[in-house]
Amino acid sequence: MMKRRTLLGLAASVLAAPKAIGSVLAQAKKTYAIGTGGTGGVYYPLGGAVANVLTKHLPGVQATAEVTGGSVDNLKLIASGQSEIGFTMSDAALDAFDGKDKFKSGKVPLQTLLVLYPNRMHVVTIEGTGIEKMSDLKGKRVSTGSPGSATEVMAFRVIEAAGLDKDKDMKRERLSVAESVNAIKDRKIDAFFWVGGLPTAAVTDLGATPGTKIKFIDHADLADKMNAKYGKLYAPSTIEKSVYPGMAGDNKNTEVWNILVTGDKMSDDDAYTIVKTLVENKSDLVAVHKEAASFTLDNQVQVRSPIPFHPGALKYFQEKGVKG
């Protein structure tokens, strides 16, 4: 009888083995949380595409895109260890790296994985508000972006460069781009700031709204003033009138580059593999949003990122002959 029980126990152990092995493999699976942005912007769909590419092409990797307030939130999540990777504008990243402004509590040890694409500052209103130029924002109800976003960081700098006081000269709201669009449709605000890729879905929705005529406020002339105070981060840019429905003409605005960053914990091998995978499967990303077309080797130069590249990323770029 004892022998029979022993054999039965052995058989049970063998049958349970696949489950145990599966459990061990599940525990060994490498996970990456990727901080993106709100659902109305570009970071979120592109972040989802990045997560899908990494999960699909890297054995043992599970990457997930997280909805966040945007750049500032993403940088704080990296600082706290809650995210491994984050989308961010370079100006917000530099503040985090230097421990300034919203990061006065401490520097964040960042490293750039990939230079992504330029974000354009949209200063958006609609017909009937009386807003034709930046100075017309005085006395108006204006959203400067959600609290965890780099839209707010850059909006404050644009407002400052225009000679306005963000606290005294306007009634300021702190809404995401999707919330801003809904608020301006309902005439609860007169204008909003949004810095993002082209096109941004929520802005497209506003332009296509029947009975609403969208307007963009030119401000490209403010780039030099912004750079004089904050470093060479900004440049004059253009949103062509074909980008959004209802545009009367091209919009002369300012731009800043987006970068994909990590903290100081990622190994050189992991960084190398992630960057290689994203660059070599760029077509999968472009299929989700055309801004991914800028994920090129030519853009992987330090002048586009104020944050040092991760050594693993540099190794891949150098193998591909990237200089600078």
C-alpha positions in Angstrom: 0.0 0.0 0.0 2.8 2.4 0.9 4.5 1.8 -2.4 1.2 2.5 -4.3 0.8 5.8 -2.4 4.4 6.8 -3.2 3.8 6.1 -6.9 0.6 8.1 -6.8 2.3 11.0 -5.1 5.1 10.9 -7.8 2.5 10.9 -10.5 0.7 13.9 -9.0 4.0 15.8 -8.8 4.8 15.1 -12.4 1.3 16.2 -13.4 1.7 19.4 -11.4 5.1 20.2 -12.8 3.9 22.0 -16.0 1.9 24.4 -13.7 4.9 25.0 -11.5 7.1 25.6 -14.5 4.5 28.0 -15.9 4.3 29.8 -12.6 8.1 30.2 -12.5 8.2 31.5 -16.1 5.4 34.0 -15.4 7.4 35.3 -12.4 10.5 35.5 -14.6 8.7 37.6 -17.3 10.2 41.0 -17.6 7.6 43.8 -17.3 7.8 47.4 -18.5 5.2 50.0 -17.6 5.3 52.9 -20.1 4.0 56.3 -19.1 2.1 57.9 -21.9 -0.6 60.6 -21.6 -4.3 61.2 -21.9 -6.5 59.3 -24.3 -7.1 62.4 -26.5 -3.5 63.0 -27.3 -0.7 61.2 -29.3 1.4 59.8 -26.5 -1.3 57.2 -25.5 -1.9 55.6 -28.9 1.9 55.7 -29.7 2.7 54.3 -26.3 0.3 51.5 -26.9 2.0 50.7 -30.2 5.4 50.7 -28.5 4.1 48.4 -25.8 2.7 46.0 -28.4 5.9 46.0 -30.5 8.1 45.2 -27.4 5.7 42.5 -26.2 5.4 40.9 -29.6 9.1 40.9 -30.6 10.9 40.4 -27.3 10.5 36.9 -25.7 9.7 37.1 -22.0 8.7 40.7 -22.1 5.3 42.2 -21.2 5.0 45.9 -21.8 1.9 48.0 -21.0 1.0 51.6 -21.8 -0.3 53.5 -18.8 -2.8 56.5 -19.1 -1.2 59.5 -17.3 -1.4 63.2 -17.1 1.6 63.4 -19.5 5.3 64.3 -19.3 5.5 65.5 -15.7 3.5 62.5 -14.4 5.7 60.1 -16.4 8.9 61.6 -15.1 7.6 61.3 -11.5 6.6 57.7 -12.1 10.1 56.9 -13.2 11.5 58.7 -10.2 9.3 56.6 -7.9 10.1 53.3 -9.7 6.4 52.9 -10.8 7.3 53.1 -14.5 10.4 51.9 -16.3 9.9 54.0 -19.5 8.2 57.3 -20.2 7.2 59.6 -23.0 8.2 63.2 -22.3 8.9 66.6 -23.8 12.5 67.5 -23.6 11.9 70.7 -21.6 10.1 68.9 -18.8 12.8 66.2 -18.9 15.5 68.8 -18.4 13.6 70.3 -15.4 13.5 66.8 -13.9 17.2 66.1 -14.7 18.2 69.4 -13.1 15.7 69.3 -10.2 13.9 72.5 -11.2 10.4 73.9 -11.3 8.0 71.0 -10.7 11.0 68.8 -9.6 12.4 71.0 -6.9 12.1 68.1 -4.4 14.9 66.2 -6.2 16.7 65.5 -9.4 15.5 62.5 -11.5 18.4 60.4 -12.9 17.2 60.2 -16.5 18.7 58.6 -19.7 17.3 59.0 -23.2 16.4 55.8 -25.1 15.1 57.4 -28.3 14.4 60.8 -29.8 10.8 60.6 -31.0 9.1 63.5 -32.8 8.5 67.3 -32.4 5.5 68.5 -30.4 3.8 71.6 -31.7 2.2 74.1 -29.4 -1.4 74.6 -30.3 -3.1 77.8 -29.0 -6.7 77.1 -30.0 -9.8 79.1 -29.9 -13.0 79.4 -32.0 -14.8 82.2 -33.8 -16.9 84.4 -31.5 -14.4 84.7 -28.6 -12.7 87.8 -29.9 -9.3 86.2 -29.8 -7.0 87.0 -32.8 -3.6 87.2 -31.2 -1.8 86.2 -28.0 -2.5 89.6 -26.2 -6.2 88.9 -26.7 -6.0 86.1 -24.1 -6.0 88.8 -21.4 -9.3 88.6 -19.4 -10.3 85.3 -21.1 -11.0 81.9 -19.7 -8.1 79.7 -20.8 -7.0 76.1 -20.2 -3.3 75.7 -19.9 -3.2 71.9 -19.8 -3.6 69.2 -17.1 -1.5 69.5 -14.0 0.7 66.5 -14.8 1.5 67.5 -18.3 4.3 69.3 -20.1 1.6 71.3 -21.9 1.3 73.3 -18.7 5.1 73.8 -18.5 5.4 75.1 -22.1 2.1 77.0 -21.9 3.4 79.0 -19.0 6.6 79.8 -20.9 4.6 80.9 -24.1 2.3 83.1 -21.9 5.3 84.6 -20.2 7.1 85.3 -23.5 4.0 87.0 -24.8 4.2 89.5 -21.8 1.2 88.1 -20.0 0.8 86.9 -16.4 -0.7 83.4 -16.2 -2.3 84.1 -12.8 -3.4 87.7 -13.2 -4.3 88.2 -16.8 -6.6 85.2 -17.4 -9.0 82.9 -15.6 -7.0 79.7 -15.9 -8.3 76.2 -16.0 -6.2 73.0 -15.9 -7.8 70.6 -18.4 -6.6 67.8 -20.6 -6.9 68.3 -24.3 -10.0 66.1 -24.5 -11.5 68.1 -21.6 -10.5 71.4 -23.2 -12.2 70.5 -26.4 -15.5 69.6 -24.6 -15.2 72.8 -22.5 -14.7 75.1 -25.5 -17.6 73.4 -27.4 -19.8 74.2 -24.3 -18.5 77.8 -24.2 -17.1 77.2 -20.7 -13.6 78.4 -21.9 -12.5 80.7 -24.6 -9.2 79.1 -25.6 -6.8 76.4 -24.7 -3.1 75.4 -25.0 -2.1 71.9 -26.1 1.3 70.7 -27.1 1.2 67.5 -29.1 1.8 65.6 -32.3 0.0 66.1 -35.6 -2.8 65.4 -35.8 -4.1 65.2 -32.3 -7.4 63.4 -32.3 -9.2 65.7 -29.9 -8.3 68.8 -31.9 -9.4 67.1 -35.1 -12.7 66.4 -33.4 -13.1 70.1 -32.5 -12.3 71.2 -36.1 -14.9 68.8 -37.5 -17.7 69.9 -35.1 -20.6 71.4 -37.1 -21.3 75.0 -36.3 -17.9 75.6 -34.8 -15.1 77.4 -36.6 -11.7 76.5 -35.2 -8.9 79.2 -35.0 -5.2 78.8 -34.1 -3.2 81.7 -32.6 0.2 82.4 -34.2 3.1 82.7 -31.7 6.3 81.5 -33.5 7.9 84.9 -32.8 8.1 84.0 -29.1 10.6 81.1 -29.6 13.7 83.3 -29.2 12.5 84.8 -25.9 11.7 81.3 -24.5 15.1 80.0 -25.5 16.9 83.1 -24.0 15.5 82.1 -20.6 15.2 78.3 -20.7 17.9 77.1 -23.1 17.8 76.2 -26.7 14.8 73.9 -26.5 12.2 75.6 -28.7 12.0 76.4 -32.4 9.5 78.2 -34.7 7.3 75.7 -36.5 4.2 75.4 -38.7 0.9 73.5 -38.5 -0.2 73.4 -42.2 -3.8 74.2 -42.9 -4.4 70.7 -44.2 -3.7 69.1 -40.8 -7.0 70.0 -39.1 -10.5 70.5 -40.6 -11.7 74.1 -40.7 -8.3 75.8 -40.6 -8.3 79.1 -42.5 -4.5 79.0 -43.0 -1.2 77.8 -41.8 -0.5 78.3 -38.1 2.9 79.7 -37.1 3.8 78.2 -33.7 6.5 76.8 -31.5 7.8 73.2 -31.2 9.8 71.1 -28.8 11.1 67.6 -29.3 9.7 64.5 -27.5 12.0 61.8 -26.1 11.6 58.3 -24.7 13.4 58.1 -21.4 14.2 55.7 -18.6 15.8 56.0 -15.2 19.2 54.7 -14.0 18.2 51.1 -13.4 17.9 49.7 -16.9 20.8 47.5 -18.1 22.8 48.3 -21.2 21.6 45.1 -22.8 18.0 45.8 -22.2 18.3 49.4 -23.5 20.1 48.2 -26.6 17.4 45.6 -27.3 14.5 48.0 -26.7 15.9 50.7 -29.0 16.9 48.2 -31.7 13.4 46.6 -31.6 11.6 49.9 -31.9 13.8 51.3 -34.7 13.7 48.1 -36.7 9.9 47.7 -36.3 9.1 51.4 -37.0 6.5 50.5 -39.6 4.3 48.9 -36.9 4.4 52.2 -35.0 3.7 54.4 -38.1 0.6 52.2 -38.8 -0.8 53.5 -35.5 0.2 57.1 -35.8 2.2 58.8 -38.5 4.4 60.8 -36.1 6.3 57.6 -35.5 7.9 58.3 -39.0 10.2 60.6 -37.1 11.7 57.7 -35.1 14.7 57.8 -37.4 18.4 57.2 -36.9 19.1 60.7 -38.3 17.2 62.2 -35.3 19.2 60.3 -32.7 21.6 63.2 -31.9 22.3 64.8 -28.6 21.2 68.2 -29.9 17.6 66.9 -30.0 17.8 65.7 -26.4 19.1 67.7 -23.4 19.3 64.4 -21.5 22.3 62.0 -22.1 21.6 58.9 -24.1 21.6 55.6 -22.3 24.9 53.7 -23.1 22.9 50.8 -24.5 21.1 53.1 -26.9 24.4 54.7 -27.9 25.8 51.3 -28.7 23.0 50.6 -31.2 23.3 54.0 -32.8 27.0 53.7 -33.1 26.7 50.3 -34.8 24.3 52.0 -37.3 26.9 54.8 -38.0 25.0 57.6 -36.2 27.4 60.5 -35.4 26.6 63.3 -33.0 
